[in-house]
Amino acid sequence: MASGFFQEIEKIRYEGEDSKNPLAFRHYNPDEVIMGKRMEDHLRFAVAWWHSFAWEGGDPFGGPTLERPWHPQDDMGRAKMKADIAFEMFDILGQPYFCWHDADIRPEQGNYADNLRTLEEITDYIGEKMQVSGTKLLWGTANMFSHRRWMGGASTNPDPDVFAFAAATVKSCIDATHKLGGENYVLWGGREGYETLLNTDMGAELDHMGRFLNMVVEYKHKIGFKGAILVEPKPQEPSKHQYDYDAATCIGFLRKYGLEDEVKLNLEQGHAILAGHSFEHEIATAVAEGMLGSIDMNRNDYQSGWDTDQFPNNTPEVALAYYHILKAGGFTTGGTNFDAKIRRQSIDAEDLIAAHVGGMDICARGLKAAAAMIEDGGLEAALEDRYAGWSSDTAQSMLSSGLDEITARVLAEDINPQPRSGQQEILENYVNRFV
């Protein structure tokens, strides 16, 4: 039975680029075939339970602005009401997936036993709704940053009892994810870092974090969870220095603790910006190391210095992100999770639907542009030409020689290379033809 929250908003349809309907897809056509695969199967969209349903509209300077019938989520009745509304929205949007933290779907009880009881209860409830709707779980995760117990971190906390509480919490969330058929499990540190080195043993914290993640992998295999284990880089906010700063930092961490074959990355556009990178850079870094798992699609306000988590609206940025994803073969277990929230002033139910419609359309435009660039081959041809010199036997043999041998060749052949243009502007103009 419909709740009435969405005021009888009809299922969103694809109406094409000429449509002026604000609640219609202009570019996202799930059945359109791109590079031999349906658009829906390329993008694998997911709704973020936390921003869409748990967030109340607060910011560092003001309280809630979004008055929802399930707020505050302080009992199981409201938690189930929120699940009802969520699945209504999935149906309206035709969303194939969703994602959650444990704290999004069940009320905080203050102790582990009661948290486990309510998590198991809401997991069963959500599972029943999934069977009816067909919407699947892309990934689950544990919120180990909001409650005051996590103020000094979770796996990196100086108190071993907090480490123990974190381990039990993650176990319960992996169990719930496994039970619901989740295709990934994500660990986002949140507060896995430090505020000051005056009270921090960095070496111990990194070792504890490495062992914690190994425990997660061991448990995954013990229970037969077939999904991927992912970690999500974030450079700052709330911790001043976080150990999972960016893709390269996480890759180095995973290699140090022997996890490079077991764990991949869940990358977020907003976190890339906070790290001083582009989303394209973070994805390309993960692809180069074979560690791309999934993405959180959003954007930051470039005039603000924090993680504003807005819905994407920049086609060129999105197109270049999907370009690298498609070049890597596309998603396997991963997908496009809208880790994005409407603005504090966007208080209507219609705003929540419109935000996702717009985000899905932007991603569809970006995907189509990325596919067109790959099919045209212009960027690949330019790259091949720029690195053509390395295809020679002489250049390749240089990589297995030493400085003495290379120096002798430079002298014998009087090598005096002249610079060649990188043609950045030409390539940027090329990309603009497609976006």
Steps between C-alpha positions, in 0.01 A plus 500: 500500500632844406593722793394826339841653566577533130153641432426254222808584295487261208777265393771696318510430127751565224360772274807601298710814469212723390294438814437799727354285776715550814406152618597309189827354376640682199816290461469197728337223302573178693451277196716701260798293391841663540809307388302175501343540845180654634547843654353381831754217510787741434404756763355275773344790690449485876323731748690595816270427795685749725469819295162426345319381810710534817632854451284763666639808324736625768835667442780624732307821564138389514267219593262287294295649216356180351186404691435136418241279669774248591723761670646460751583135449484401864287185487439205272163632388663801338781284363245282321307803379823633350555166324146519358569848361838395365356215296226728369773728369696213349188403309432855382856537370548144380812475715673162475704536822533675836772534766491550878691543826361308796416826680285607201264208518466435875488726806809530720435300817813588697631146538607229260245233587203730438662647186538143371139414583358802316737452206386142457135606525530774238712275275216249491251778427710645218557150362125447466464829313790410270327179397194698389679793335798333333729781619832358621769599749815635337683523832467533873733663750527596866472854631798524733536877513175663623457365855725645769661158558678547166649844571853352513447266208377142468771253402761767580356593840747502795239312708498126416136476612404740219695281256301202629167685465601598145590142410166369628315779318669425168429128543129574547495725193681245282249238617210732410655584162556130429143412601359766265712385208721810498755510222767686700589598855661842554720624783508877525723612786340833574718558807788265424761770540612750761456856618848546650817294518538607862271215605536263201712188446472494121688175450276312742183647350600402146585146612167468681315628194689254279421208729134607522465495123666159483243376755224623269646311204542186712139519612378556144656170395383322815132572430526465122418861417561530125486879482800731479654668803555870426666786687407861434770769501429832668768763567358703787178598674448411770855395594775750428719222355338179381692184419284430194585834335460413131515208258880487491525509881246220535676289237829538686327407826339191345832384357678550834252275680475236225148590391557609140338184361206508740381861522411761238397865518167680517579848367299817557514812285469733799784328685721530192446876502583527871825314431594753232434257216245456226260208503656394172841483671379283787325258265803480268727434800281211615471362146877509453542280808206271427313622808189678368193366675212748507427874508300750702371761258455855626675835481637766730440873488829638371456815707473299823783318671300204623307198380169645383375176340289657226346309213719494187431755228830532312489287185869540402618382845261206498588406141871478578428289808297250299760509221755341733242261644397380152862471389560275801213273394222659705366403841489141622352500850514880528266772381405867520379587847347846545679602818325833457246705688252768406557851635367613839246723323375221270244375747234343277467131412507603135847650553633161608367336184615782271854487644535133412343551156754771422791299635401194300468709185844657549655157547323373189629796296849440635486129424387563143772759447763265643387217275501729196857608574612139533326400178653798318846411629646851491643499851647153460663600169652811657631298794647234272674766294644675806653179637588345162873523567472245779386231256849461354731217606765754597269685738375179659851360548596822678261412782700187580843663470686734734615861515845417356354331193246777440766769536725320251216495248422870551868581426534261207182615326532865603144490638365852546118479510281798420170549685170418335168670567271328749204645302290542814275765348441292188401204715275713721329631186459142386324401825272804473366365171336219691375671818 
